[in-house]
Amino acid sequence: MCAKAAGKRGGKVAILDHAAKPCGKIIISGGGRCNFTNREVTAENFVSANAHFAKSALSRFKPQDFIEMVEAHGIAYHERKHGQLFCDASAQQIIDMLLKSAREAGAELFLKNKIVKVEKAAEGYLVATDQDAFTAKKLVVATGGLSFPKFGATNIGYTIAESFKLRIIARAPALDGFVFSDEDRVRLEGFSGIALDAVMTTNGVVFRENLLFTHAGFSGPVALQASLHWNPGDEVRINFIPALTREELMEWFASRKGNKLEIKNQMAALVPKRLAERFCDLYLPETLDMGNYPKKEIAAFCEKLQDWRFLPAGTVGYGKAEVTRGGVDTDELSSKTMEAKKAPGLYFIGEVVDVTGWLGGFNYQWAWASGKAAGDAL
Ligand SMILES: Cc1cc2nc3c(=O)[nH]c(=O)nc-3n(C[C@H](O)[C@H](O)[C@H](O)COP(=O)(O)OP(=O)(O)OC[C@H]3O[C@@H](n4cnc5c(N)ncnc54)[C@H](O)[C@@H]3O)c2cc1C
């Protein structure tokens, strides 16, 4: 996106990448169909130390602008829930579109060039790769985050920023889900594979989506979203039965009769059976007689089901994280052009910057919008 914009303005553009094929993450994104944007994108869909920074670029390149590109290239797409847009056929179409657009604008692609160092040159910047050396008056760092090292992620972008004395906001893997503590791994053993609609709350941020138990923790869209907002030591709360209010759930139990086994079976109407059984085993007495179970005890059980709290041991990690939270401090950059204030001619765009989107096409929209903002300024 950046190369296209810069090339259109008449610049001579070189794109350097150490990968053998460009856009490695796009091809695996969205299950191979690339969730390339979201119908509704606002700065509230991003986590950043400066909540306002992304507004400028996002307002100048909107989802509709990218959709128009997609349509102009004849790429069929569809909308899934929460405004998420995906290709009908393949993520490769987005890659082809981007490459074609960049090439048509005159940009040249240099693959298998691992950037090892960037230095200030007499006029602009010198980029040393393991193959060659390039000099340019202006340099855009679009090297992404640390996530998915097997698809070529390196820390070079942060190293370049630090070498020009730019601050980095602490980084962490995000959109990766949670790992259980040892205690929860025992409590929740045997749940792997269970999926259900749930609400997760982290740091006051609430998401309702699908939740998946893995052998090691929580995954699924709701856990991925929640992991973006989580910091070590934070408690995570889960509502396993969001379809009912607390009063409705209380009434549901109050109108039941039966012993523990019977209640376990009836509860399968509310949550997956294995979960119902374990919750009953963990939190209901062996000699349960639901018809005579005190209201206070029912309330306590409902609370476990609708406000279950746990302390994750951590998030899953960079190997599976869709993004890296944190990055180049936005205070160091112009929100209009993405240029570093301390290093004129040096720009940072995309995921290397401390702007991290929710799950749902937001990270690509940020990549497109920040790329366009820089490209227009080169
Ligand atoms: C599995 C997965 C699925 C995802 N799905 C979605 C999705 O559906 N929708 C969405 O919005 N976001 C998704 N994301 C997030 C999205 O892919 C990223 O936020 C986005 O790609 C960031 O773009 P970028 O250009 O900043 O960095 P990247 O796309 O990561 O590109 C960085 C480039 O820099 C190159 N590079 C790195 N180090 C060096 C070096 N030393 N020398 C030379 N080149 C180097 C890499 O090879 C790479 O090509 C997904 C991420 C993953 C991992």
The ligand as a Gaussian input file, in Angstrom:
#p B3LYP/6-31G(d) Opt

LIG

0 1
 C       -1.821000     -16.325000      11.558000
 C       -2.172000     -14.893000      11.400000
 C       -3.409000     -14.546000      10.913000
 C       -3.771000     -13.191000      10.808000
 N       -4.981000     -12.887000      10.293000
 C       -5.355000     -11.600000      10.182000
 C       -6.590000     -11.245000       9.580000
 O       -7.320000     -12.111000       9.048000
 N       -6.925000      -9.925000       9.550000
 C       -6.119000      -8.947000      10.057000
 O       -6.484000      -7.776000      10.019000
 N       -4.918000      -9.253000      10.585000
 C       -4.508000     -10.541000      10.653000
 N       -3.275000     -10.840000      11.172000
 C       -2.383000      -9.741000      11.573000
 C       -1.717000      -9.146000      10.320000
 O       -1.190000     -10.203000       9.529000
 C       -0.600000      -8.194000      10.692000
 O       -1.019000      -7.258000      11.632000
 C       -0.099000      -7.478000       9.433000
 O        0.418000      -8.419000       8.521000
 C        0.960000      -6.451000       9.770000
 O        1.438000      -5.933000       8.563000
 P        2.922000      -5.345000       8.478000
 O        3.124000      -4.980000       7.058000
 O        3.125000      -4.329000       9.514000
 O        3.871000      -6.575000       8.873000
 P        4.001000      -8.038000       8.243000
 O        2.830000      -8.390000       7.419000
 O        4.396000      -8.915000       9.364000
 O        5.215000      -7.882000       7.235000
 C        6.533000      -7.682000       7.690000
 C        7.472000      -8.097000       6.582000
 O        8.797000      -7.777000       7.014000
 C        9.651000      -8.827000       6.624000
 N       10.828000      -8.817000       7.492000
 C       10.886000      -9.007000       8.829000
 N       12.140000      -8.930000       9.253000
 C       12.911000      -8.670000       8.174000
 C       14.319000      -8.478000       7.965000
 N       15.203000      -8.541000       8.966000
 N       14.745000      -8.230000       6.708000
 C       13.871000      -8.171000       5.666000
 N       12.571000      -8.342000       5.798000
 C       12.088000      -8.585000       7.043000
 C        8.813000     -10.089000       6.758000
 O        9.300000     -11.128000       5.927000
 C        7.442000      -9.590000       6.308000
 O        7.196000      -9.818000       4.948000
 C       -2.879000     -12.179000      11.237000
 C       -1.621000     -12.540000      11.708000
 C       -1.257000     -13.874000      11.781000
 C        0.118000     -14.221000      12.289000

